[in-house]
């Protein structure tokens, strides 16, 4: 049985059918999917299941799943299912922030270097949909969320990477420790000859070096630490040799230099040369909704960072600019602490434009730091920003929240923001 009929769940159903399984599909909401009968998420369909596959959006501690486990039924996630059938070696990339950019960049470097690769996971193509295109001698580069990793048992990544671990999804995981442990599952199944690419500046990431048997490969923006990548003044150095100037990296912010170092380290382990890495990074187009430049109008720059769905991502976005910011904050709260935004906003922002369900909580935690303007919606925030921003200012959508109070997902939020900005 497959629980949750979003994109990953549908892909799991298709894979299981291809493998000859008799599949039942359930969802808590009424959904219509061509060629598929979707049953209500009640106790009845769970009773005779031999294997249950849960989509990432389904809480792993759901009571119906707990009862099934007590009956001895195996419960896994879509990543674990796909890993049973995926051919070729896998690169798994996790972290609170930067996963999508680093995954896309790693895939881009390998492709530009002539190394067979396909990219998916939490980015774009579900793991189960990658099975059909996988083959021996090819890399599967996978962005992996804590939701996918917490339901994996035997998934094995030849190269695993942890970019950072900061508070996120505490509404689901409960504590930072449980959240960090879920991400750490990426490294537990690593064997001798595998590699763990880890952020040497992030204490929770360094702890992953003790899990599994992979060789630690480090990256750091603060010091030289072999083996791996580090910043030396204005250069990225990898395995003791310069790769490129920091000014040649086409993405804004120190966090994107860290993402680039991680991607370079992984691509090198997969066979790319320094010259190939440099050339590919310089042609990387970036990722939509990640510090994406939208337009400049009357001297005001507009940026879409709708993927900043937690506080740490917003801190990184703010740090990428020198000042003059109008920051759009708000959405669905994830049990976050917004007070840590006060100091950087005081230094760099003219004000914050508040939207969505979390607006009152954000206002209470940031009161006195900068002017706080209640706007309710994205449209209201764009209108306020248009009226208030002057030449030289930057309007930055970096909400620090999930999008599900007003939008289908962060992509929907980002597209609506861009539509409104382009319409000015």
Rosetta blueprint (number, residue, H / E / L):
1 X L
2 X E
3 X E
4 X L
5 X L
6 X L
7 X H
8 X H
9 X H
10 X H
11 X H
12 X H
13 X H
14 X H
15 X H
16 X H
17 X H
18 X H
19 X L
20 X L
21 X L
22 X L
23 X L
24 X L
25 X E
26 X E
27 X E
28 X L
29 X L
30 X L
31 X L
32 X L
33 X E
34 X L
35 X L
36 X E
37 X L
38 X E
39 X E
40 X E
41 X L
42 X L
43 X L
44 X H
45 X H
46 X H
47 X L
48 X L
49 X L
50 X L
51 X E
52 X E
53 X E
54 X E
55 X L
56 X L
57 X L
58 X L
59 X L
60 X L
61 X L
62 X L
63 X H
64 X H
65 X H
66 X H
67 X H
68 X H
69 X H
70 X H
71 X L
72 X L
73 X L
74 X E
75 X E
76 X E
77 X E
78 X H
79 X H
80 X H
81 X H
82 X H
83 X H
84 X L
85 X L
86 X L
87 X L
88 X L
89 X E
90 X E
91 X E
92 X E
93 X E
94 X E
95 X L
96 X L
97 X L
98 X L
99 X H
100 X H
101 X H
102 X H
103 X H
104 X H
105 X H
106 X H
107 X H
108 X H
109 X H
110 X H
111 X H
112 X H
113 X L
114 X L
115 X L
116 X L
117 X E
118 X E
119 X E
120 X E
121 X E
122 X L
123 X L
124 X L
125 X L
126 X L
127 X H
128 X H
129 X H
130 X H
131 X L
132 X L
133 X L
134 X L
135 X L
136 X L
137 X L
138 X L
139 X E
140 X E
141 X E
142 X E
143 X E
144 X L
145 X L
146 X H
147 X H
148 X H
149 X H
150 X L
151 X L
152 X L
153 X L
154 X L
155 X L
156 X L
157 X L
158 X L
159 X E
160 X E
161 X E
162 X E
163 X L
164 X L
165 X L
166 X L
167 X L
168 X L
169 X L
170 X H
171 X H
172 X H
173 X H
174 X L
175 X L
176 X H
177 X H
178 X H
179 X H
180 X H
181 X H
182 X H
183 X H
184 X H
185 X H
186 X H
187 X H
188 X H
189 X L
190 X L
191 X L
192 X L
193 X L
194 X L
195 X E
196 X E
197 X E
198 X E
199 X E
200 X L
201 X L
202 X L
203 X H
204 X H
205 X H
206 X H
207 X H
208 X H
209 X H
210 X H
211 X L
212 X L
213 X L
214 X L
215 X E
216 X E
217 X E
218 X E
219 X E
220 X E
221 X L
222 X L
223 X L
224 X L
225 X L
226 X L
227 X L
228 X E
229 X E
230 X E
231 X E
232 X E
233 X L
234 X L
235 X E
236 X E
237 X E
238 X E
239 X L
240 X L
241 X E
242 X E
243 X E
244 X E
245 X E
246 X H
247 X H
248 X H
249 X L
250 X L
251 X L
252 X L
253 X L
254 X H
255 X H
256 X H
257 X H
258 X H
259 X H
260 X H
261 X H
262 X H
263 X H
264 X H
265 X H
266 X H
267 X H
268 X H
269 X H
270 X L
271 X L
272 X L
273 X L
274 X H
275 X H
276 X H
277 X H
278 X H
279 X H
280 X H
281 X H
282 X H
283 X L
284 X L
285 X L
286 X L
287 X L
288 X L
289 X L
290 X L
291 X L
292 X E
293 X E
294 X E
295 X E
296 X E
297 X E
298 X L
299 X L
300 X E
301 X E
302 X E
303 X E
304 X E
305 X L
306 X L
307 X L
308 X L
309 X L
310 X L
311 X H
312 X H
313 X H
314 X H
315 X H
316 X H
317 X H
318 X H
319 X H
320 X L
321 X L
322 X L
323 X L
324 X L
325 X E
326 X E
327 X E
328 X E
329 X E
330 X E
331 X L
332 X E
333 X L
334 X L
335 X L
336 X L
337 X L
338 X H
339 X H
340 X H
341 X H
342 X H
343 X H
344 X H
345 X H
346 X H
347 X H
348 X H
349 X E
350 X E
351 X E
352 X E
353 X E
354 X E
355 X E
356 X L
357 X L
358 X L
359 X H
360 X H
361 X H
362 X H
363 X H
364 X H
365 X H
366 X H
367 X L
368 X L
369 X L
370 X L
371 X E
372 X E
373 X E
374 X E
375 X E
376 X E
377 X L
378 X H
379 X H
380 X H
381 X H
382 X H
383 X H
384 X H
385 X H
386 X H
387 X H
388 X H
389 X L
390 X L
391 X L
392 X L
393 X L
394 X E
395 X E
396 X E
397 X E
398 X L
399 X L
400 X L
401 X L
402 X E
403 X L
404 X L
405 X L
406 X L
407 X L
408 X L
409 X L
410 X H
411 X H
412 X H
413 X H
414 X H
415 X H
416 X H
417 X H
418 X H
419 X H
420 X H
421 X H
422 X H
423 X L
424 X L
